[in-house]
Amino acid sequence: MTNKDLADLIFPNITKTIEDYEREYPQRNLPENAKVTRFAPSPTGFMHIGHFMPALIDYVLAKQSKGVFYLRNEDTDKSREVEGAVEYIRNVLSHYHLNPDEYEYRDINESKGEYGPYIQSERKEIYQTFIKHLIMEGKAYPCFLTQEEMDSIRESQARDKRRIGIYGRYAKYRNLKVEEAIEKIKNNEKYTIRLKSSGNFNHKFKFNDLVNGEMEFPENDIDIPIMKSSNGLPTYHFAHLVDDYLMHTTHVVRGQEWVSSIPIHYELFKTFGFKMPKYIHIPLILKKDGEKVRKISKRYDPEAKMSYYEEKGYPTYAVIEAVMTIINSNYEAWREGHPNSSFTEFEFSPKKMSSSGALFDLDKLDNISKNYISHLTKEEVYKEVLNWSKKYDIEFFNILEKNQDDSLAIFNIEREQKKPRKDFACFSEVKSQTWYMFDELWDKYDKNYEFQNVQDKEEIKNILTTYFNEYYCDTDDKDTWFDKIKELTDKLGYCSNMKEYKQNPDKYKGNVTDITTVIRVAVTSKSQTPDLYEILKILKKDRIESRIRKFI
């Protein structure tokens, strides 16, 4: 009996050859130097920032080079698959407009591209064709080690401080005769398919990573499993080889934790004589925790999850910009010189990535977001807050819909000017910073009046009564309004001239700021707000009078 007999027994239904699939998946018709990248998450959990960064790099590389960015669902580990994870990945990519050129979405029965299926569990026959070829070539074999035997091997290797794995004398079934292997299979003994490694651990090979530069590794000599016995699906490493070869992936972007897999992938590609893609092993994402800097954690850090940014209402632009700043050290300087350009126009360079880790700073994200939101029009802010609140705060959504004109006016305070106010870092902050402008919330919330220098209740009452009865007029322009405020200030024994007040503070009860603060706090409860004149103009006489009288 021959290796072909063994291969036919294991894969009786596999009749195609590697050459057949090479014809089905021809070279892509793309411009010279175009890059083909893939975002290939496993649906074993929900998307986090460590997924988002490589997806963003994949997208930028493809778009810059007029290449292809495709999505591949690596669902071969069915035991760990999380329901809804694939749909969430699709929603995240859509939310940030990182839409793949090729994909397959089973949940909505939608697909695009000529190099699919893009779901690994649907490519089973393709993988088995490649595995069958290896068995026929004598480069792979069925391994009948039981779980108990493998556990025992691992325990003895750990005890003896040896490398963990099936290699050398531990590869018990590596040289099993074909006839014996066939007999075991016919007797329904469980098995996995392992690569018959040709590597020598004492020999080194050189590998060029686009981030880390030239690296040196020992050859892989472990007979790694390439097909699971339970469902006939390949292991991650083998599926990676087949898919990236047939889909003509040119660049693989993945985390530094995969560097240790390089010897395995190097041997797999070498075994078939395939050209390897170029690899970009990106740094770990770090965060500052007090005085320490540590890896960002899905368990402890809410900002590790991509859902955090949507729930908080960060603009997609701000999140992308914040991540781009940690992808390449020169991105911020480029952005300053290209304020209106798309991030895809930035020339990403793997060499400008830090191999030691990328520090993701929420304060920087807040600053980017505040600056971005401050330059939106009032209509854009209203639309964004409305969309966010419809999903996350229906009470606020209903208030905004009901009070559209007032909402637009509120969002326009100190906006359309040379230096616009930068108050909102995310759309979830809008309600907490503007609630006092909406009667529905003003009447509902308990208020903590933040009076400052003027605390005496009778003095506060006198200031408010005098202002409203003698000076307030809702048709005044801003200059006239402020002139009246200064008149009120001087009449009540305060100083309207700040220079004079600083020279002789003891002559006065206080200054003009104390007067405006009393009015501000009475109608908003807050000592710090946007422009008081604009607030009064929006609230109008009846609402101002009602609030002052209720307070008094």
C-alpha positions as CSV (number, residue, x, y, z in Angstrom):
1,M,0.0,0.0,0.0
2,T,1.1,3.6,-0.7
3,N,0.7,7.0,0.7
4,K,-2.0,7.6,-2.0
5,D,-4.0,4.7,-0.5
6,L,-3.8,6.3,2.9
7,A,-4.8,9.7,1.5
8,D,-7.7,8.2,-0.4
9,L,-8.9,6.4,2.7
10,I,-8.8,9.6,4.8
11,F,-10.3,11.8,2.1
12,P,-12.3,9.6,-0.3
13,N,-14.5,12.5,-1.5
14,I,-11.6,14.9,-2.3
15,T,-10.9,14.6,-6.1
16,K,-9.6,18.1,-6.8
17,T,-5.9,19.0,-6.8
18,I,-4.0,22.1,-5.7
19,E,-3.6,23.0,-9.3
20,D,-7.4,23.0,-9.7
21,Y,-7.7,25.6,-7.0
22,E,-4.9,27.6,-8.3
23,R,-6.9,27.9,-11.6
24,E,-10.0,28.9,-9.6
25,Y,-8.1,31.5,-7.6
26,P,-5.8,33.2,-10.3
27,Q,-3.5,36.1,-9.6
28,R,-5.4,39.3,-9.0
29,N,-5.6,41.9,-11.7
30,L,-4.3,44.8,-9.7
31,P,-1.8,47.7,-10.3
32,E,1.8,47.1,-9.7
33,N,2.7,47.2,-5.9
34,A,-1.0,47.0,-5.0
35,K,-1.4,45.5,-1.5
36,V,-3.9,42.8,-0.7
37,T,-4.7,42.8,3.1
38,R,-7.1,40.9,5.2
39,F,-8.8,41.4,8.5
40,A,-9.3,37.9,9.8
41,P,-10.8,37.8,13.3
42,S,-12.0,34.7,15.0
43,P,-15.6,35.0,16.3
44,T,-14.5,33.8,19.8
45,G,-15.2,37.2,21.4
46,F,-16.3,40.7,20.7
47,M,-14.1,43.1,18.8
48,H,-11.6,45.2,20.9
49,I,-9.1,47.9,20.3
50,G,-6.4,45.2,19.6
51,H,-8.5,44.1,16.6
52,F,-9.3,47.6,15.5
53,M,-5.7,48.8,15.1
54,P,-4.6,46.0,12.6
55,A,-7.9,46.4,10.7
56,L,-7.2,50.1,10.3
57,I,-3.7,49.4,9.1
58,D,-5.0,46.8,6.7
59,Y,-7.5,49.3,5.3
60,V,-4.9,52.1,4.9
61,L,-2.4,49.8,3.2
62,A,-5.0,48.6,0.6
63,K,-6.5,52.0,-0.1
64,Q,-3.2,53.8,-0.5
65,S,-2.0,51.2,-3.0
66,K,-5.3,50.7,-4.9
67,G,-5.3,47.2,-3.6
68,V,-7.9,45.0,-1.8
69,F,-9.0,44.9,1.8
70,Y,-11.0,41.8,2.5
71,L,-12.7,40.3,5.6
72,R,-12.2,36.6,6.4
73,N,-14.1,34.9,9.2
74,E,-11.7,32.4,10.9
75,D,-14.3,30.2,12.5
76,T,-12.5,26.9,12.6
77,D,-12.6,26.8,16.4
78,K,-16.3,26.0,16.8
79,S,-16.0,25.2,20.5
80,R,-15.1,28.8,21.4
81,E,-17.4,30.6,18.9
82,V,-19.5,33.4,20.5
83,E,-23.0,34.0,19.2
84,G,-23.3,37.5,17.6
85,A,-19.5,38.1,17.4
86,V,-19.5,38.1,13.6
87,E,-22.4,40.4,13.3
88,Y,-20.7,42.8,15.8
89,I,-17.5,42.8,13.8
90,R,-19.4,43.7,10.7
91,N,-21.2,46.5,12.6
92,V,-18.0,47.9,13.9
93,L,-16.3,48.0,10.5
94,S,-19.4,49.6,9.1
95,H,-19.6,52.2,11.9
96,Y,-16.1,53.3,11.2
97,H,-16.5,53.1,7.4
98,L,-13.8,50.5,7.1
99,N,-15.9,48.6,4.7
100,P,-14.1,45.6,3.1
101,D,-13.9,45.2,-0.6
102,E,-14.6,41.5,-0.3
103,Y,-16.6,39.7,2.4
104,E,-19.3,37.2,3.2
105,Y,-22.0,38.0,5.8
106,R,-24.0,34.9,6.4
107,D,-26.4,36.6,8.8
108,I,-27.7,38.9,6.1
109,N,-27.0,36.6,3.2
110,E,-24.7,39.1,1.5
111,S,-21.3,38.6,-0.1
112,K,-18.9,40.2,-2.5
113,G,-15.7,39.0,-4.1
114,E,-14.4,36.3,-6.3
115,Y,-12.0,34.7,-3.9
116,G,-14.4,33.2,-1.3
117,P,-15.9,31.6,0.5
118,Y,-14.6,34.1,3.1
119,I,-15.8,31.9,6.0
120,Q,-13.2,29.2,6.8
121,S,-15.7,26.6,7.9
122,E,-17.1,26.8,4.3
123,R,-13.6,26.1,2.8
124,K,-13.2,22.6,4.4
125,E,-12.8,20.8,1.1
126,I,-10.1,23.2,0.0
127,Y,-8.0,22.6,3.1
128,Q,-8.5,18.9,2.8
129,T,-7.2,19.0,-0.8
130,F,-3.9,20.6,0.5
131,I,-3.7,18.1,3.4
132,K,-4.4,15.2,1.1
133,H,-1.5,16.4,-1.1
134,L,0.9,16.4,1.9
135,I,-0.1,12.8,2.9
136,M,0.4,11.6,-0.7
137,E,3.8,13.3,-0.6
138,G,4.7,11.6,2.7
139,K,4.9,15.1,4.4
140,A,2.0,14.6,6.7
141,Y,0.6,11.6,8.7
142,P,-2.2,10.5,10.9
143,C,-1.3,10.6,14.6
144,F,-3.1,8.3,17.0
145,L,-1.9,9.8,20.3
146,T,-4.6,10.0,22.8
147,Q,-5.3,13.0,25.0
148,E,-3.9,11.1,28.0
149,E,-0.7,10.3,26.1
150,M,-0.2,13.9,25.0
151,D,-0.8,15.1,28.6
152,S,1.8,12.7,29.8
153,I,4.3,13.8,27.2
154,R,3.8,17.5,28.2
155,E,4.2,16.7,31.8
156,S,7.4,14.8,31.3
157,Q,8.8,17.6,29.0
158,A,7.9,20.2,31.5
159,R,9.5,18.2,34.3
160,D,12.7,17.7,32.3
161,K,12.6,21.3,31.1
162,R,12.4,20.3,27.5
163,R,10.5,22.1,24.7
164,I,6.8,21.3,24.7
165,G,5.5,19.5,21.6
166,I,5.4,16.4,19.5
167,Y,8.9,16.0,17.9
168,G,11.7,13.5,17.8
169,R,11.1,10.5,20.0
170,Y,7.8,12.0,21.1
171,A,6.4,11.7,17.6
172,K,5.3,8.1,18.1
173,Y,3.4,7.6,14.9
174,R,5.6,9.7,12.6
175,N,7.1,6.6,10.9
176,L,4.2,4.3,11.3
177,K,3.8,2.0,8.3
178,V,1.0,2.9,5.9
179,E,-0.6,-0.5,6.3
180,E,-0.7,-0.1,10.1
181,A,-2.1,3.4,9.8
182,I,-4.8,2.2,7.4
183,E,-5.7,-0.6,9.8
184,K,-6.1,1.8,12.8
185,I,-8.3,4.1,10.7
186,K,-10.5,1.2,9.6
187,N,-10.8,0.2,13.3
188,N,-12.2,3.7,14.0
189,E,-9.3,4.8,16.1
190,K,-9.3,8.6,16.6
191,Y,-6.5,10.6,15.0
192,T,-5.3,14.0,14.0
193,I,-3.2,14.9,10.9
194,R,0.2,16.2,11.7
195,L,2.9,17.8,9.5
196,K,6.0,15.7,9.2
197,S,8.4,18.4,10.0
198,S,11.7,18.6,8.1
199,G,13.1,21.3,10.3
200,N,16.2,21.1,12.6
201,F,15.8,23.1,15.8
202,N,19.6,23.6,15.9
203,H,19.6,25.4,12.6
204,K,18.6,29.1,12.3
205,F,16.9,30.9,9.5
206,K,16.5,34.7,8.9
207,F,13.2,36.4,8.6
208,N,12.4,40.0,7.7
209,D,9.5,41.5,9.7
210,L,8.5,45.0,8.4
211,V,8.3,46.3,12.0
212,N,11.2,44.5,13.8
213,G,13.5,44.2,10.8
214,E,15.6,41.1,10.3
215,M,15.0,38.4,12.9
216,E,16.6,35.0,13.4
217,F,14.7,31.9,14.5
218,P,15.4,28.2,15.0
219,E,13.7,26.0,12.5
220,N,10.5,24.4,13.5
221,D,10.9,20.7,14.2
222,I,7.6,20.1,15.9
223,D,5.1,17.9,14.0
224,I,2.3,20.4,14.4
225,P,-1.3,19.3,14.0
226,I,-2.8,20.6,10.7
227,M,-6.2,19.0,10.9
228,K,-8.5,18.4,13.8
229,S,-10.0,15.0,14.2
230,S,-13.4,16.2,15.5
231,N,-14.7,18.0,12.5
232,G,-12.1,17.7,9.7
233,L,-11.3,21.4,9.8
234,P,-7.7,22.6,9.7
235,T,-5.8,24.2,12.6
236,Y,-5.3,28.0,12.5
237,H,-1.8,27.7,11.1
238,F,-2.7,25.5,8.2
239,A,-5.8,27.5,7.2
240,H,-3.7,30.7,7.4
241,L,-1.3,29.1,4.8
242,V,-4.0,28.0,2.4
243,D,-6.2,31.1,2.5
244,D,-3.4,33.6,2.2
245,Y,-1.9,31.7,-0.7
246,L,-5.1,31.3,-2.7
247,M,-6.5,34.8,-1.9
248,H,-3.1,36.3,-2.8
249,T,-2.6,38.2,0.4
250,T,0.5,40.3,0.2
251,H,0.7,41.7,3.7
252,V,-0.4,40.2,7.0
253,V,-0.9,42.6,9.9
254,R,-1.1,41.0,13.3
255,G,0.0,41.4,16.9
256,Q,3.5,40.8,18.4
257,E,2.1,37.8,20.2
258,W,2.2,35.9,16.8
259,V,6.0,36.4,16.4
260,S,6.5,33.0,18.0
261,S,4.5,31.4,15.2
262,I,6.9,32.6,12.5
263,P,8.9,29.3,12.4
264,I,5.7,27.3,11.9
265,H,4.4,29.5,9.1
266,Y,7.8,29.7,7.5
267,E,8.0,25.9,7.3
268,L,4.5,25.5,6.0
269,F,5.0,27.9,3.1
270,K,8.4,26.3,2.5
271,T,6.9,22.8,2.4
272,F,4.6,23.8,-0.4
273,G,7.1,26.1,-2.1
274,F,4.7,29.1,-1.8
275,K,5.9,32.7,-1.5
276,M,5.1,34.0,2.0
277,P,3.3,37.3,2.5
278,K,5.1,40.2,4.1
279,Y,4.4,40.4,7.8
280,I,3.8,43.4,10.0
281,H,3.8,42.4,13.7
282,I,2.3,45.4,15.4
283,P,3.1,46.4,19.0
284,L,0.9,45.7,22.0
285,I,-1.5,48.5,23.0
286,L,-0.5,49.9,26.4
287,K,-2.2,52.2,28.9
288,K,-0.9,54.3,31.8
289,D,-2.2,53.0,35.1
290,G,-0.9,55.4,37.8
291,E,2.8,55.4,37.6
292,K,2.9,52.1,35.7
293,V,2.4,51.3,32.0
294,R,0.8,48.0,31.3
295,K,-1.0,46.1,28.5
296,I,-4.6,47.3,28.0
297,S,-6.9,44.6,29.3
298,K,-10.3,43.4,28.0
299,R,-11.1,42.4,31.6
300,Y,-10.2,45.6,33.5
301,D,-10.3,48.4,31.0
302,P,-13.7,49.4,29.4
303,E,-11.9,51.3,26.7
304,A,-10.4,48.0,25.4
305,K,-13.8,47.1,24.0
306,M,-14.9,48.8,20.8
307,S,-18.4,49.0,22.2
308,Y,-17.1,51.6,24.7
309,Y,-16.5,54.2,22.1
310,E,-19.9,53.9,20.4
311,E,-21.7,53.8,23.8
312,K,-19.9,57.0,24.9
313,G,-20.6,58.6,21.6
314,Y,-17.1,59.4,20.3
315,P,-17.1,60.5,16.7
316,T,-15.7,57.9,14.4
317,Y,-13.2,60.4,13.1
318,A,-11.8,61.0,16.6
319,V,-11.3,57.3,17.3
320,I,-9.6,56.7,14.0
321,E,-7.3,59.7,14.5
322,A,-6.4,58.7,18.0
323,V,-5.4,55.2,16.9
324,M,-3.5,56.6,13.9
325,T,-1.4,58.6,16.3
326,I,-0.1,55.4,17.9
327,I,0.3,53.5,14.7
328,N,3.0,55.9,13.4
329,S,5.0,58.4,15.4
330,N,4.9,61.0,12.6
331,Y,1.1,61.0,12.1
332,E,0.4,64.0,14.3
333,A,2.9,66.2,12.4
334,W,1.4,65.0,9.1
335,R,-2.1,65.8,10.3
336,E,-1.1,69.4,11.2
337,G,0.2,69.9,7.7
338,H,-2.9,68.1,6.1
339,P,-5.9,69.2,8.2
340,N,-8.4,68.4,5.5
341,S,-7.0,65.2,4.1
342,S,-8.3,61.7,4.7
343,F,-6.2,59.5,7.0
344,T,-5.9,57.1,4.1
345,E,-3.6,59.6,2.4
346,F,-1.0,59.3,5.2
347,E,1.9,57.2,4.1
348,F,2.0,54.5,6.7
349,S,5.4,53.0,7.4
350,P,5.8,49.9,9.5
351,K,9.4,51.1,10.3
352,K,7.9,54.0,12.3
353,M,6.0,51.7,14.6
354,S,7.3,51.1,18.1
355,S,8.2,47.5,18.7
356,S,8.1,48.0,22.5
357,G,4.4,49.0,22.6
358,A,1.9,51.7,21.7
359,L,0.5,53.9,24.5
360,F,-3.1,54.6,23.9
361,D,-4.1,57.8,25.8
362,L,-7.8,58.5,26.5
363,D,-6.9,62.1,27.3
364,K,-5.5,62.5,23.8
365,L,-8.7,60.9,22.3
366,D,-10.7,63.5,24.3
367,N,-8.7,66.4,23.0
368,I,-8.9,65.2,19.4
369,S,-12.6,64.7,19.8
370,K,-13.3,68.0,21.4
371,N,-11.4,69.8,18.7
372,Y,-13.3,67.9,16.0
373,I,-16.8,68.4,17.5
374,S,-16.0,72.1,18.0
375,H,-15.7,72.6,14.3
376,L,-18.9,70.8,13.4
377,T,-21.9,72.9,12.4
378,K,-24.9,73.2,14.8
379,E,-26.9,71.0,12.4
380,E,-24.1,68.3,12.4
381,V,-24.0,68.3,16.2
382,Y,-27.7,68.1,16.5
383,K,-27.8,65.2,14.0
384,E,-25.0,63.3,15.8
385,V,-26.5,63.8,19.3
386,L,-29.9,62.8,18.0
387,N,-28.6,59.6,16.4
388,W,-26.6,58.7,19.6
389,S,-29.5,59.4,22.0
390,K,-32.0,57.5,19.9
391,K,-30.0,54.4,20.8
392,Y,-28.6,55.2,24.2
393,D,-30.9,57.8,25.9
394,I,-34.4,57.9,24.5
395,E,-35.5,60.5,27.0
396,F,-33.0,63.0,25.7
397,F,-33.8,62.0,22.1
398,N,-37.5,62.9,22.6
399,I,-36.5,66.2,24.2
400,L,-34.2,67.1,21.3
401,E,-36.9,66.2,18.7
402,K,-39.5,68.3,20.5
403,N,-37.2,71.3,20.9
404,Q,-35.3,71.3,17.6
405,D,-35.0,75.1,17.2
406,D,-33.8,75.6,20.8
407,S,-31.4,72.6,20.5
408,L,-29.8,74.1,17.4
409,A,-29.4,77.4,19.1
410,I,-27.9,75.8,22.2
411,F,-25.4,73.8,20.1
412,N,-24.5,77.0,18.3
413,I,-23.4,78.9,21.4
414,E,-19.7,80.0,20.9
415,R,-19.5,77.6,17.9
416,E,-19.3,79.7,14.7
417,Q,-16.3,81.8,15.7
418,K,-12.5,81.9,15.2
419,K,-11.9,79.9,18.4
420,P,-14.9,77.8,19.0
421,R,-15.7,76.4,22.4
422,K,-14.4,72.9,23.0
423,D,-16.8,71.5,25.6
424,F,-17.9,68.0,24.4
425,A,-15.5,65.1,24.1
426,C,-18.3,62.7,23.1
427,F,-22.0,63.0,22.5
428,S,-22.9,61.3,25.7
429,E,-21.6,64.4,27.5
430,V,-24.0,66.7,25.8
431,K,-26.9,66.1,28.1
432,S,-24.9,66.5,31.3
433,Q,-23.6,69.9,30.0
434,T,-26.8,71.3,28.6
435,W,-29.6,69.8,30.7
436,Y,-30.4,73.1,32.3
437,M,-31.5,74.6,29.0
438,F,-34.4,72.2,28.7
439,D,-37.4,72.7,30.9
440,E,-38.2,69.0,30.9
441,L,-34.9,68.3,32.7
442,W,-34.8,71.6,34.7
443,D,-38.1,70.7,36.4
444,K,-37.1,67.1,36.9
445,Y,-33.5,67.3,38.3
446,D,-32.5,68.3,41.8
447,K,-30.3,71.4,41.5
448,N,-27.1,72.3,43.4
449,Y,-26.8,76.1,43.0
450,E,-23.1,76.9,42.6
451,F,-23.0,80.4,44.0
452,Q,-19.5,81.7,44.4
453,N,-18.4,84.9,46.1
454,V,-22.0,86.1,46.7
455,Q,-23.6,83.8,49.2
456,D,-26.0,86.0,51.2
457,K,-29.6,85.1,50.2
458,E,-30.9,88.6,50.5
459,E,-28.1,90.0,48.5
460,I,-28.7,87.4,45.8
461,K,-32.5,88.2,45.8
462,N,-31.8,91.9,45.5
463,I,-29.4,91.4,42.5
464,L,-31.9,89.2,40.7
465,T,-35.0,91.3,41.4
466,T,-33.3,94.5,40.5
467,Y,-31.9,93.0,37.3
468,F,-35.1,91.5,36.1
469,N,-37.4,94.4,37.1
470,E,-35.2,97.3,35.9
471,Y,-32.6,96.1,33.4
472,Y,-33.6,92.9,31.6
473,C,-34.9,93.3,28.0
474,D,-35.0,90.3,25.7
475,T,-34.5,92.4,22.6
476,D,-31.2,93.9,23.6
477,D,-28.2,93.2,21.5
478,K,-25.1,91.9,23.3
479,D,-23.4,95.3,23.7
480,T,-26.5,96.9,25.1
481,W,-27.1,94.0,27.4
482,F,-23.6,94.2,28.8
483,D,-23.8,98.0,29.3
484,K,-26.9,97.4,31.4
485,I,-25.1,94.7,33.4
486,K,-22.4,97.2,34.2
487,E,-25.0,99.8,35.2
488,L,-26.6,97.2,37.5
489,T,-23.1,96.4,38.9
490,D,-22.3,100.0,39.8
491,K,-25.8,100.7,41.2
492,L,-25.6,97.8,43.7
493,G,-22.1,98.8,45.0
494,Y,-20.0,96.5,42.9
495,C,-17.3,97.6,40.4
496,S,-17.9,97.3,36.7
497,N,-14.3,98.3,35.9
498,M,-12.0,95.3,36.5
499,K,-8.8,97.4,36.5
500,E,-10.3,99.8,39.1
501,Y,-11.5,96.8,41.2
502,K,-8.1,95.2,41.2
503,Q,-6.5,98.5,42.4
504,N,-9.1,99.1,45.1
505,P,-11.0,95.9,46.0
506,D,-11.9,97.0,49.5
507,K,-14.1,99.9,48.1
508,Y,-16.6,97.5,46.6
509,K,-18.8,94.6,47.4
510,G,-17.4,92.7,44.5
511,N,-17.1,93.1,40.7
512,V,-19.1,92.6,37.5
513,T,-18.2,88.9,37.4
514,D,-19.9,88.4,40.7
515,I,-23.1,90.0,39.3
516,T,-23.1,87.8,36.2
517,T,-22.4,84.7,38.2
518,V,-25.4,85.3,40.4
519,I,-27.6,85.6,37.3
520,R,-26.0,82.7,35.6
521,V,-26.4,80.4,38.6
522,A,-30.0,81.4,39.2
523,V,-31.1,80.4,35.7
524,T,-28.7,77.4,35.1
525,S,-27.6,76.4,38.7
526,K,-24.1,76.3,37.3
527,S,-21.2,78.8,37.9
528,Q,-19.5,77.7,34.6
529,T,-21.5,77.8,31.4
530,P,-21.1,79.0,27.8
531,D,-21.9,82.6,27.0
532,L,-24.6,84.0,29.5
533,Y,-26.1,86.4,27.0
534,E,-26.7,83.6,24.5
535,I,-28.3,81.4,27.2
536,L,-30.6,84.2,28.3
537,K,-31.5,84.9,24.7
538,I,-32.5,81.2,24.1
539,L,-34.4,80.9,27.4
540,K,-36.4,84.1,26.9
541,K,-38.3,86.3,29.3
542,D,-41.0,83.9,30.6
543,R,-38.7,81.0,31.4
544,I,-36.1,83.3,33.0
545,E,-38.7,85.0,35.1
546,S,-40.1,81.6,36.1
547,R,-36.8,80.3,37.2
548,I,-35.8,83.4,39.1
549,R,-39.1,83.6,40.9
550,K,-39.0,79.9,41.9
551,F,-35.5,80.3,43.1
552,I,-36.3,83.4,45.2
